[in-house]
Amino acid sequence: MKKIAVVGAGISGLSMANYLEKYKIDYHIYERRKRKDLAGHGFLIPKEGMDYLYQIITPDLLLKNGNFLKKYVQYSHTGKFLAEKDLDNVFAISRHALINLLAQNISQEKISYEETIFYDDQQSDSLKFSDGTNVDADIIVISDGSRSRIRKNLFKDEIMRMVRESEVVNIIQNKEIADSIENDFMKFHHEEGGLTFGILKLSDDTILWYSQFDNQKYTINECSAENLRKYMLEVFENWHPIVPEIIRKSDYKNVHLWNVYELEELNPFYKENTVFIGDAAHPLIPFTSQGVTSALKDSFLLTKYLVEENSVEYAFSKYESERKPEIEVHISNGRILLNQFLLPLNQQTENILPISYK
Ligand SMILES: Cc1cc2nc3c(=O)[nH]c(=O)nc-3n(C[C@H](O)[C@H](O)[C@H](O)COP(=O)(O)OP(=O)(O)OC[C@H]3O[C@@H](n4cnc5c(N)ncnc54)[C@H](O)[C@@H]3O)c2cc1C
């Protein structure tokens, strides 16, 4: 089998490495960040994604690092009950924990941190290491995330835009709050639309909370921890008391503001010996909760076709033709969920699940 270089050690790059490892295929993975530098949020992972994860992470270990949510309960911002739905084995886990689990099967010699790969079209149209030497591999798997610079260089006409929704996400340790929310995923919605506050439990003493806001209505000028705390306290002051209480009792060392981007139209998933997976191939907005599952399916299928097919080009084209139609469904569902979110509550339809199913 040919030599493979993987660019980016997020969920897609690391899961690709895990599948390559399973088939004993030679690879090396390059990551821009420091090994321990893991800012982030958390994931809701539907059952399908869990089935892919069980193939590469010992189930007991995976389950110890997160929590199954029982039901999704929707409230107005003042706490009026609106609707609820059972969640069929939806798992919640922090990005940090999942990346660490995926990285533990990769030997130190096969991963380089603090290595930014870049595309040099001025000189030789090739991918380079930070010292200027060429990346030497038969196949290059690009998993450098939704704002992939490598993709932008290969597909110069792409149109990327910021989505009309941003998220403030925080992960806190607080047993008292964790006990009070059991295993429900609670989400409060402003009656005028465009603003929500969600709470879910990651473990016995850890919760993740997040706020989704219409960034045309609500603007945050500075994203320091102190400013985000002040902003959250101001905006959610008059919501159901559990919301300002959580905001007040949180520490802000893990708080993060996420702006979300999407492509107006998907690019091809491959060009010559370079193939894209995960958010680099297809940014998905958080409303779909399908980013991780899609990344896992991409790496599983790409590896399978590379093993089964003699021609790399044929393997790439099978991968693309199987994955693209499904991704297009999630993109369209994501846009529907986004439009719903922006509407006043009384105009939103009944489809309340915060997950896109195909
Ligand atoms: C607020 C928020 C909430 C979300 N919630 C969910 C959810 O509930 N469920 C879900 O399934 N998905 C969710 N998602 C989506 C999910 O985060 C992504 O789909 C998933 O993380 C994609 O992983 P990735 O590996 O493709 O990209 P990334 O996680 O972006 O990883 C890319 C990696 O490449 C590295 N890199 C970048 N450029 C270079 C370079 N030039 N050289 C080397 N390395 C490079 C980066 O440092 C990074 O480590 C959410 C996203 C956001 C923003």
The ligand as a Tripos MOL2 file, in Angstrom:
@<TRIPOS>MOLECULE
LIG
   53    58     1     0     0
SMALL
NO_CHARGES

@<TRIPOS>ATOM
      1 C1        -19.8650   25.2430   18.4110 C.3       1 LIG1
      2 C2        -19.8430   23.9470   17.6760 C.ar      1 LIG1
      3 C3        -20.6120   22.8950   18.1240 C.ar      1 LIG1
      4 C4        -20.5990   21.6730   17.4260 C.ar      1 LIG1
      5 N1        -21.3660   20.6660   17.9140 N.ar      1 LIG1
      6 C5        -21.3300   19.4720   17.2960 C.ar      1 LIG1
      7 C6        -22.0700   18.3630   17.8020 C.ar      1 LIG1
      8 O1        -22.8030   18.4840   18.7980 O.2       1 LIG1
      9 N2        -21.9830   17.1720   17.1720 N.ar      1 LIG1
     10 C7        -21.1970   17.0100   16.0570 C.ar      1 LIG1
     11 O2        -21.1450   15.9000   15.5120 O.2       1 LIG1
     12 N3        -20.4810   18.0370   15.5350 N.ar      1 LIG1
     13 C8        -20.5310   19.2490   16.1280 C.ar      1 LIG1
     14 N4        -19.8070   20.2900   15.6240 N.ar      1 LIG1
     15 C9        -19.0270   20.0760   14.3870 C.3       1 LIG1
     16 C10       -17.7200   19.3710   14.7070 C.3       1 LIG1
     17 O3        -16.9920   20.1500   15.6320 O.3       1 LIG1
     18 C11       -16.8880   19.1970   13.4440 C.3       1 LIG1
     19 O4        -17.6630   18.6760   12.4020 O.3       1 LIG1
     20 C12       -15.7260   18.2490   13.6940 C.3       1 LIG1
     21 O5        -14.9820   18.6700   14.8030 O.3       1 LIG1
     22 C13       -14.8540   18.2340   12.4420 C.3       1 LIG1
     23 O6        -13.6150   17.7500   12.7350 O.3       1 LIG1
     24 P1        -12.4170   17.9170   11.7010 P.3       1 LIG1
     25 O7        -11.3570   17.0090   12.1910 O.co2     1 LIG1
     26 O8        -12.8820   17.7240   10.2930 O.co2     1 LIG1
     27 O9        -11.9750   19.4370   11.8010 O.3       1 LIG1
     28 P2        -11.3100   20.2080   13.0370 P.3       1 LIG1
     29 O10       -11.8320   19.6990   14.3120 O.co2     1 LIG1
     30 O11       -11.4400   21.6420   12.7150 O.co2     1 LIG1
     31 O12        -9.7660   19.7860   12.9670 O.3       1 LIG1
     32 C14        -8.8670   20.3250   12.0430 C.3       1 LIG1
     33 C15        -7.4570   20.1460   12.5950 C.3       1 LIG1
     34 O13        -6.5140   20.5080   11.5870 O.3       1 LIG1
     35 C16        -5.4890   21.3070   12.1700 C.3       1 LIG1
     36 N5         -4.9390   22.1400   11.0950 N.ar      1 LIG1
     37 C17        -5.5530   23.1830   10.4670 C.ar      1 LIG1
     38 N6         -4.7680   23.6570    9.4860 N.ar      1 LIG1
     39 C18        -3.6390   22.9070    9.4930 C.ar      1 LIG1
     40 C19        -2.4530   22.9130    8.6890 C.ar      1 LIG1
     41 N7         -2.3020   23.7690    7.6830 N.pl3     1 LIG1
     42 N8         -1.4910   21.9910    8.9620 N.ar      1 LIG1
     43 C20        -1.6600   21.0900    9.9750 C.ar      1 LIG1
     44 N9         -2.7610   21.0470   10.7550 N.ar      1 LIG1
     45 C21        -3.7350   21.9350   10.5020 C.ar      1 LIG1
     46 C22        -6.2040   22.1110   13.2590 C.3       1 LIG1
     47 O14        -5.3010   22.5690   14.2380 O.3       1 LIG1
     48 C23        -7.1810   21.0570   13.8040 C.3       1 LIG1
     49 O15        -6.6070   20.2900   14.8460 O.3       1 LIG1
     50 C24       -19.8120   21.5200   16.2710 C.ar      1 LIG1
     51 C25       -19.0220   22.5870   15.8070 C.ar      1 LIG1
     52 C26       -19.0390   23.7920   16.5010 C.ar      1 LIG1
     53 C27       -18.1980   24.9320   15.9990 C.3       1 LIG1
@<TRIPOS>BOND
     1     1     2 1
     2     2     3 ar
     3     2    52 ar
     4     3     4 ar
     5     4     5 ar
     6     4    50 ar
     7     5     6 ar
     8     6     7 ar
     9     6    13 1
    10     7     8 2
    11     7     9 ar
    12     9    10 ar
    13    10    11 2
    14    10    12 ar
    15    12    13 ar
    16    13    14 ar
    17    14    15 1
    18    14    50 ar
    19    15    16 1
    20    16    17 1
    21    16    18 1
    22    18    19 1
    23    18    20 1
    24    20    21 1
    25    20    22 1
    26    22    23 1
    27    23    24 1
    28    24    25 2
    29    24    26 1
    30    24    27 1
    31    27    28 1
    32    28    29 2
    33    28    30 1
    34    28    31 1
    35    31    32 1
    36    32    33 1
    37    33    34 1
    38    33    48 1
    39    34    35 1
    40    35    36 1
    41    35    46 1
    42    36    37 ar
    43    36    45 ar
    44    37    38 ar
    45    38    39 ar
    46    39    40 ar
    47    39    45 ar
    48    40    41 1
    49    40    42 ar
    50    42    43 ar
    51    43    44 ar
    52    44    45 ar
    53    46    47 1
    54    46    48 1
    55    48    49 1
    56    50    51 ar
    57    51    52 ar
    58    52    53 1
@<TRIPOS>SUBSTRUCTURE
     1 LIG1         1 GROUP 0 **** ****
